[in-house]
Amino acid sequence: MPEDEEGIEAVRDKMERAAQLILFKRHREPGAKSWELKQTLGKRYEEIVDMLDQELQRLGLTIKEIQKDEDKPARYYATMKGHPRLSDRTFGWRIDDMACLTITLAYIQSKRGKAPIDEVKDLLQEKIPKWRVDQNINRFTKMGYISEEEGMLKMGWRADAEIDQKEMLEELLSKEIQGSEKE
């Protein structure tokens, strides 16, 4: 019996360490890379992450595994499970900034994952001033929602982790269809 308790305690300690690695920001990006988890938790780190995910789901969070490139290690993030409540949706963001982010991500996605930065800026400048467009593009880049390479914008790590891109496009397209039916 004491051996079982020691085993349970060891798993609990590993889950606590996994939570520390995944939930707290240590570098520029939050979360932990697969090799960090493997080094800290051992070969069976995926089982520990799954157990932690089950615990976090009770709190309305979930752990997502994002692998950008095949040659790079996967990264694990803790994000909200499901959608936030209507009263929580802005999280301190201005509504026009949220609209800019949505437009930017939808446009990048419509261009098969990469869009020229000038086209995105021109699109956004139709509705908001240039200084605000530049400010938003810089902020979205710093926050990890988009990244820039050689004059092209693409989805960032945070967009992959936090946003269900397929659902976002379905919602946007359904709003367009509903709007055109009323006319």
Backbone torsions as a table, in degrees:
resi	resn	phi	psi	omega
1	MET	NA	-43.6	178.7
2	PRO	-61.3	-31.1	178.8
3	GLU	-65.2	-39.1	178.3
4	ASP	-63.9	-41.4	179.2
5	GLU	-65.1	-38.9	177.6
6	GLU	-65.3	-39.8	177.9
7	GLY	-64.3	-42.3	178.6
8	ILE	-65.3	-41.3	178.9
9	GLU	-64.8	-39.1	178.6
10	ALA	-64.9	-41.6	177.9
11	VAL	-65.3	-42.4	178.6
12	ARG	-60.9	-41.7	177.4
13	ASP	-62.6	-41.4	179.0
14	LYS	-66.6	-37.4	177.1
15	MET	-64.7	-39.7	177.3
16	GLU	-62.5	-43.3	179.7
17	ARG	-65.9	-41.2	177.0
18	ALA	-60.9	-42.1	178.2
19	ALA	-61.6	-42.6	178.2
20	GLN	-61.5	-43.0	-179.1
21	LEU	-67.5	-41.4	-174.0
22	ILE	-82.2	-38.1	-173.1
23	LEU	-83.4	-27.1	-174.1
24	PHE	-107.2	140.2	-178.4
25	LYS	-79.1	123.8	178.4
26	ARG	-112.5	-27.7	178.7
27	HIS	-122.1	-150.8	178.0
28	ARG	-68.7	-33.6	-177.6
29	GLU	-108.3	144.3	173.8
30	PRO	-74.1	176.3	177.5
31	GLY	87.0	-174.8	-178.2
32	ALA	-139.0	145.8	176.4
33	LYS	-81.0	155.4	-177.0
34	SER	-59.2	-38.1	-179.1
35	TRP	-68.3	-31.2	176.8
36	GLU	-66.3	-44.1	179.0
37	LEU	-64.9	-42.1	-179.8
38	LYS	-63.9	-41.5	-180.0
39	GLN	-65.4	-39.0	-176.7
40	THR	-82.9	-40.7	-171.8
41	LEU	-101.7	-17.5	-179.3
42	GLY	104.0	-179.1	-175.3
43	LYS	-61.1	-30.1	-176.6
44	ARG	-95.1	33.6	-177.5
45	TYR	-60.9	-31.7	-178.5
46	GLU	-63.4	-35.3	177.3
47	GLU	-66.4	-40.6	178.5
48	ILE	-64.3	-42.9	178.6
49	VAL	-62.8	-40.3	177.5
50	ASP	-62.6	-41.9	178.0
51	MET	-65.3	-41.1	177.4
52	LEU	-63.1	-40.6	178.3
53	ASP	-59.4	-42.4	178.4
54	GLN	-62.0	-39.5	178.1
55	GLU	-66.9	-43.9	-177.8
56	LEU	-68.5	-29.2	179.8
57	GLN	-63.5	-27.9	175.7
58	ARG	-66.1	-23.1	-179.6
59	LEU	-98.3	3.9	179.4
60	GLY	86.8	18.3	178.1
61	LEU	-119.0	163.1	175.3
62	THR	-146.8	157.2	178.3
63	ILE	-102.8	129.0	178.4
64	LYS	-114.0	140.7	176.1
65	GLU	-104.0	122.8	-178.9
66	ILE	-119.1	126.5	176.5
67	GLN	-122.8	105.9	-178.8
68	LYS	-70.4	-54.6	-178.3
69	ASP	-122.8	151.8	-179.5
70	GLU	-63.8	-32.8	-175.9
71	ASP	-86.1	-5.9	178.9
72	LYS	-105.4	151.2	-179.8
73	PRO	-69.2	152.7	176.8
74	ALA	-68.7	156.9	178.4
75	ARG	-125.4	139.1	-178.9
76	TYR	-108.4	131.1	179.6
77	TYR	-127.0	151.7	170.4
78	ALA	-101.7	126.5	179.4
79	THR	-133.4	174.3	177.3
80	MET	-69.6	142.0	175.4
81	LYS	-90.2	122.1	-179.7
82	GLY	78.5	-160.1	-177.1
83	HIS	-99.9	148.5	175.7
84	PRO	-70.6	158.6	176.2
85	ARG	-67.4	155.1	-176.9
86	LEU	-55.0	-39.0	-178.2
87	SER	-70.6	-20.7	-177.8
88	ASP	-98.4	-3.8	-166.3
89	ARG	-61.5	-34.2	-174.4
90	THR	-82.2	-24.6	177.6
91	PHE	47.0	36.9	178.4
92	GLY	88.0	0.4	178.7
93	TRP	-84.7	148.0	170.1
94	ARG	-73.2	145.5	-176.7
95	ILE	-64.8	-34.9	178.8
96	ASP	-71.1	-29.5	175.2
97	ASP	-69.4	-38.3	175.8
98	MET	-64.4	-38.8	178.1
99	ALA	-65.1	-40.8	177.4
100	CYS	-61.3	-42.4	178.8
101	LEU	-64.1	-43.7	179.6
102	THR	-62.6	-45.2	179.1
103	ILE	-62.6	-44.3	-179.2
104	THR	-60.9	-49.5	-178.5
105	LEU	-65.7	-41.0	179.6
106	ALA	-65.2	-39.2	180.0
107	TYR	-67.6	-43.7	177.8
108	ILE	-60.4	-43.1	-179.4
109	GLN	-66.1	-36.8	179.6
110	SER	-68.9	-21.2	178.2
111	LYS	-97.0	25.3	177.6
112	ARG	63.4	37.2	171.2
113	GLY	96.8	-10.9	178.3
114	LYS	-141.4	136.3	178.4
115	ALA	-140.6	141.5	177.0
116	PRO	-61.4	135.9	-176.9
117	ILE	-61.0	-35.1	-179.5
118	ASP	-64.7	-38.7	178.1
119	GLU	-64.8	-41.3	179.6
120	VAL	-64.8	-44.4	179.4
121	LYS	-62.5	-43.6	178.7
122	ASP	-60.4	-42.4	179.3
123	LEU	-61.3	-46.7	-178.4
124	LEU	-69.7	-32.8	-178.3
125	GLN	-70.2	-11.6	174.6
126	GLU	-67.3	-23.4	-175.5
127	LYS	-117.9	-28.1	-178.0
128	ILE	-131.5	159.9	-177.7
129	PRO	-65.3	155.6	-176.9
130	LYS	-58.0	-42.7	-177.0
131	TRP	-62.7	-34.4	179.8
132	ARG	-74.1	-35.1	176.5
133	VAL	-61.4	-49.5	179.8
134	ASP	-60.3	-42.7	179.0
135	GLN	-61.7	-44.5	-179.5
136	ASN	-66.7	-43.9	179.1
137	ILE	-59.5	-44.2	178.4
138	ASN	-63.2	-43.2	-179.2
139	ARG	-66.6	-43.7	179.1
140	PHE	-63.0	-34.7	177.7
141	THR	-68.6	-46.2	179.4
142	LYS	-63.4	-34.9	-179.2
143	MET	-78.9	-13.3	176.3
144	GLY	93.2	8.2	179.1
145	TYR	-74.9	-32.4	176.7
146	ILE	-134.7	162.2	173.6
147	SER	-136.9	154.5	-177.2
148	GLU	-118.4	130.6	175.1
149	GLU	-137.1	117.8	175.1
150	GLU	52.1	47.3	177.4
151	GLY	77.9	6.8	179.3
152	MET	-115.6	138.8	175.0
153	LEU	-98.3	141.9	174.2
154	LYS	-141.4	167.6	-179.6
155	MET	-61.6	139.3	177.3
156	GLY	-94.5	178.0	-177.4
157	TRP	-62.2	-35.9	-175.6
158	ARG	-72.1	-36.0	175.9
159	ALA	-63.2	-40.4	178.1
160	ASP	-64.6	-37.9	-176.2
161	ALA	-79.0	-38.8	-170.1
162	GLU	-101.5	-22.0	-170.7
163	ILE	-115.7	127.1	172.4
164	ASP	-81.4	97.9	-171.3
165	GLN	-65.5	-35.4	178.1
166	LYS	-64.3	-45.2	-179.8
167	GLU	-65.9	-37.4	178.5
168	MET	-60.5	-46.1	179.3
169	LEU	-65.7	-40.0	178.0
170	GLU	-61.3	-42.4	178.7
171	GLU	-63.9	-44.4	-179.9
172	LEU	-64.0	-42.2	179.8
173	LEU	-68.5	-36.5	178.8
174	SER	-68.3	-34.2	176.9
175	LYS	-65.6	-40.4	178.7
176	GLU	-63.9	-43.0	179.8
177	ILE	-65.3	-43.5	179.1
178	GLN	-63.9	-39.7	179.9
179	GLY	-65.7	-39.9	-179.3
180	SER	-74.6	-25.5	178.0
181	GLU	-70.7	-30.0	-178.5
182	LYS	-74.0	-23.1	-176.3
183	GLU	-77.5	NA	NA
